Every structure is written in C-alpha cells, then in structure tokens.
Amino acid sequence: MTDNENLASGAHNLGLALARTIRRIRAFEEHARAAHARGEVPGVLHLSIGQEAVAAGVCHAMRRDDTITSTHRGHGHAIAKGADTKAMMAELFGRAGGTCGGKGGSMHIADFSVGMLGANGVVGGGIGIAVGAAQAAKLLGQDRVSACFFGDGAVNRGPFLEGLNWARIYDLPVLFVCEDNGFAAFTRKSETTGGAGASARAEAIGIPSTQVDGNDALAVHDAAVELLGRCRRGEGPAFLYAPTYRLDGHTIADAAPYRPADEVAAQRERDPIDRLTRALIEAGVTHATFDALDGEIEAEMTEAVRYAGGLPWPAPVDALSDVQDVGAPE
C-alpha cells in the first residue's frame, strides 16, 4: 500500500500526529547536535536522523502503560513514547532535572513515568529488560505489552537468542522491533551477519515476523497495531522487521566515509519526514499547517535548550543515590 493509499480512508489525524512526532524527534536531535558543537552536551551522541518513522509508528500504536526499551540511539523512542523534551535535553546536558538526574546522559536516557525503561549502551542490552517487563505483566495478569527496539547488529549477540527464546517458551507479550539501518556501527550488515538475517532467526525460534518499510510511518503504525494486538490478546511474542537508514554517521563524530555519497543521496529521497509530508499534502493538508507545526516545534526545542542550560549540575551528594547496595563483600 502506498503512502497516499494509507491516507485514503481520511486518517488525517493519525497522519498529522505521526508527522508531529517525527518532526519533534528530528528537531530535538538537530538542537542537541548544535548544543554538542557548542560544548554544552558532554560525551557522545548517536542520532536517529532518518529512522524516526519506526519510533513514531510503533509508539503511537501503544498505550501509555505499555513499556519500551531502547538502544544507544534512543532519543526518538523516548520522545515517541511521551517523554518530556525539556527533561530529556537536561539529561543530555548532564544537569539536575534531567530524566535520570543528569547521570544517565544520552545513551542511558529513561523515563519510567511514560513506560520508557531506558536506552542502553550495550548492544542488545534492552532485549532482556523488555522480556522481563513482559513476563512481569503476564505474572500480574495485566494486559500491558512491551516493545523492544534494537538494531541489526544486535541479532549477532547472545541476548537476541536468549531473549527471543525465553519470550517464545513462555508466550510473553513482547514485540521485538528490529530497526535495520544496514550497518553495525561502521560495518555493513552483509559483512557481519550470516544467513537470511533477523526475520529468519526469529521465525526459526517460532516467533512470527512481519516486514514493513521502516521509512513509512503509517505502514509501521498499521503493522504495529496488528502485532501489538496479537501480543495483548495472549498470542505470544511477535517480531517487526523494519529496514531503514540513518542519514548521519554512527556517532556525532563519525563523518561516515565508508558510505558512498550517491548511496546517502538516494536514501535522502526516502526521508520519512518528506515522504509523510508529501502524502499528507496530496491528501489535502495545507503547507500552512506544516509551517505552523514547525514553528511550534522550533519554539519547543529552543526552550528545551534554554531550560537545560540554566539548570545546576547534580549535587555531589547524589552521586551514589541510584546505585544498588548489595552489602559488604563478605
């Protein structure tokens, strides 16, 4: 189904909601990148520019009490799940008032209040957390669903096999979402992954897999609605395979010289923001609507940066406040 056909039923409200989310994700990361260049954001950033449709499509199909886990590239997932952008920016700035008190930073951003259980600097590290959350929901007799975002590189790590197998054995309500951007850090997937890839491995464990265009927010949303419904009805785990493309490098410091310029240019033609905008305009949404939306979002992100920069650093006395005390070694 084409982008326009997805809107033919008059689902303008959904389309505009998705457009707002993917634009907010893009604007947040562009402002974060600029703040990093000014020396205001410490450490490294992994941007999801070009991949926003997966986060928006899946999270718009979820309930607030559902949970997600993310990757080191997790800003988009947090925003799509409902995290406050001012608190998120404060976290990137390392300031008190951030979602994790300024101690998690970009790679470990979390917001339990909206069910965002955390980004993770360990590749595949969120899989076990999502499976655990799904098992808790099942044991408690709740109909909450967990969604786990991970990249194509994670399918070659132990947590992938262990997590999917556990979810299958216990028929847990978890949706595994593979954001396949074609690269494991700086290396092409074709050089690191044997066989038919992520979907085939999920199917081999007995988890049904659905493939969707990861740059089509509406298609991602429709697929997620179906799969999350299956999980919520107690039909076990599901797998969503969403090929996409990150338009920036692996990190903010990566110029990505390993990618030919014509490849990146071709992928820019598939930019999820531009695609959804064109579809909505052809369906009757005006350019003025998008101008107003972009103005609103720009003001939001400008305020987020101003707010974050004005907050104090975390107090030294709070350095160990979130560290588990396991007792003395003896």
N, C-alpha and C positions, 0 to 999 in steps of 0.2 A: 504494500500500500504506500502510495506517495505521501509526502508531507501535506499536500493540498487535500488529498482524499481523507487523511486523518482529521482534517478540519471541516469536511463537507457536512458533517452532522450538526454543525453550529456550535461546536465545543470551543467557542472563543474564550470563555472564561478560563478554562483549563490552559489553553494555549498562551494566554496573557500571563497567567500565574507562572507557568514554566519559563516564559520569556523573562519575567521579572527576576526569577531565581537565578537563571544562568547569567543574566546581566549583572546581578549583585555579586555573584561569585567572581566574575571576570573583573569587575571594578575593585572589589576588595583586594584581589591579588595584584592588580596593577598599582594600587596605592601602597600595598605592602612592599612591592618591589622598589618603588620610588623611595619609600622610607628607609629601606635597607641601603640603597645607594647613598643616602644622606648620613648613614651611620647610626640611624635610630633603632634599627632592628638588629640585635646581635645574632650570631650564628648563621645557619644556612636555611634557605627556603627552597622547598620543592613545590613548584607551581603546577596547577592543573589546567592551565590555559589551553583550551581546545577539547578538554574532556568533560566540560560542565554538564552536558546533557545526561550523562549516566547518573550523576549525583541527583540532579533535579528530577529526572524521570522516576527513579526508584523511590526517593524520599517523599515525593508528592503522592505516592501510592500508599504510604504508610500512615499509621496513627501516631499521635504524639507519644503514647505509652509504649509503642514498639521501640526496639533498640537497634543501634547500628555500631559496628566497629569499622575502623578506617586504616589507612596506610600512612606512610610518611608524607604522602601527598593528600592531606586530609581537610584543607580549608573548605573546599566545595561541599564535602559531605556534611561538615558541621553546619554550614550556612543553610544548606538544603533541609536539614533536619530541624532547623529553627533556632540555632544558637545566635546570641546577640553579637552583632558585629563590633560594637564598641568594646565589649569584654574580650572578644577574640583578638582585636587589634592590641589591646592592652597586654594580652598574653604574649603576642609576638614581640612586643616591646620589652617584655620581661618585667612588667610592673605589677604592683599590688592592685587588685581589682580585676586582674585577668581571670579567665575562666578557671585556671588552675593556680591562681595566686601569683602568677608570673614565674612559676618554677617549671612549667612543662614546656613552654615555647611552642614553636611551630610543629615539630614532629610528634609531640605528645599532647596536643590540644584535646580537651574533652569538655563535655557539658552534660552531666548526668541528668540535669533538670529537663532536658529535651530528649533523653534517651541516647545521647551520643556518648558511648562508653570509651572513646578515645582513639586518637591516631596512634600509630605505633612505629617506632624507628626500626623495629625488627621486621624484615620481610616475611610476610605470612603470620606475623605475631597476633593479628586480630582474629584469626580464624578460630583458635581455641577459646578466646573470650566470647565470641558470638555463639559458639556451640554451647558453652557453659550457660550463657544467658538463656538460650533456647531450652536447655534442659531444666533450668530453674523454673521457667514459665510452665513447662509441662508438669513438673512435680507439684507445682502450686495450683494446677488446674486452671491456669489463666490462658486466654486466647491471644496473648501477645506473640508477635513474631520478631525474630532477629534477622537482620541483614548484615552480611559481611562483605565489605569491599576489599579487593586485593588485585594486584597486577599479574601479568602473565609470568613474571619472574617467580612469583610465589608458588606456582604449580610444581616447581622442581625442589621444593623444600619439604621436610618432614611434616610440618603442621598441616599441609594441604591433605596428604593422605590420611593422617591421623584424625583430623577434624571431620573430613567428609565421611570417613568410615564410621566414626562414632555417631554422627548425625543419622546415618543410614540405619545402623544397628538399632538405634533407639527411636527412629522415626520422629526426629525433632523438628520443630517449626522454625527452620532457618533457611534463608535464601542466600546462596553463595553467588556473589556478583563479581565476575572476572572482567576487569577493565583492561583489555588487551591493547596496549598502545604500541606494540611491536618491538619494544626494547626493554631489556632488563638492565637498567642503568644506562650504560654506554654501548651495550652489545645487542645486536639483533636477536630477536627470539629464535630465528631459524638456526642460529649458531649455538643456542643453549638448550633447546627443547627438542627431544626426540619424539617420534611418533606423530599421531594426529592431533596432539595438543590437549588443551584444558577440557573441552567438552567430552572428548573421548575418554579421558581419565575419569571424569565424573560419571559418565554412563557405565564404565567398567565397574564402578563401585555400586551401581544400581540407583544413581540419582539422575532423574530425567533432566536433560539440558535443552534450553531454548536459546537460539542465537538471534540477536537483534542488532540493527545498525546503531552503534553507540554514539553517533553524532546526530541522531534523530530523537529529540527529547520526547516527542509524542509517542513514537514507536516504543521507546524504552518504558514510558509510563504504562502503555497498554499491556506490554508483556509483564511488567512488574505487578500490575493489578491482578492478572490471572494467576501468576505464580505465588504471590503472597496470599491470595485467597485459598489456594491449594494447601499451603502451609498452615493457614489459620483453621482450616477445616479438619486438621489432623491427618492429612495425607502424606506427611513426611517432608523431608527437605527437597529443595529444588535448586537448579543451577541456571543462572542467566549469564550467557557469554556475550559480551558487548565490545566488539572491536572498535577502537577509537584512535586518537593520535594526539600526543602532546606537542603543541606548537613551539614551546620553549625547550631548553635543554633539560637534562635530568635534574640539575640544581640551578640556582640562580647564577652560579659562577661558570656554568657549562655553556659554551658557545655552540656546542653540538656540531663540530666539524666533520663528524662521522656520517652526517646525513647530507646527501646531495641537495643543492639549492632548489632544483626543479621538483624534487620529492616534497619538500616543505611547501613550495608554492602551490603544488597540486592539492595538498591537504588543506591549505588555507581556503581553497574554493569550497571545501566541505565544512567550514567553520560552523559549529552548531548554532551560534547566535545568528549569523547571517541567514542560515537555512530556515530557522524558525521565523525570523523576521519577514523573509520573503513570502513564506506560506501564509502568515497572518495578514500581510498587506493584500495579497491576492484574494484572501477571504473577506476583505472589507475593512480591516483595521487601518486607521489613518497614520500617516507619518507623524502628525502632531501628537498622537498618542504615545509613540515611542520617544519623541523629543521630550515630552513631559516626564515620562518614566525615567529616561536617562538623567534628566535634571534632578529628579528626586533622589536617584541612586547616588549621583555625584555628591550631593549635599550630605547624604548619609555617611559616605565613606570619608569625606573631608572632615566631618565631625568626629568620626571614629579615630582618625589620626590625631586630631587636636586633643581629644579626650585622653587617649593613651599617653601622649607626650606630656600631659600635665599631671599624671599620677606619680606618686612616690615609688621608690624601689621597695621590694619586700623587706620587712624588718628582719635583721639577722636572727632574732629570737625565734622566728618562724621557720628557720632552715630545715629543721627535722620534724616539723609538725605533721607531715603526711607520710612519714617513714614508719613502716611496721616494726613494732618492738617484739622480737622473737625471744627475748630473755637472754640471760648470760650464756656463754658458750658451754659451760659445764652442765 
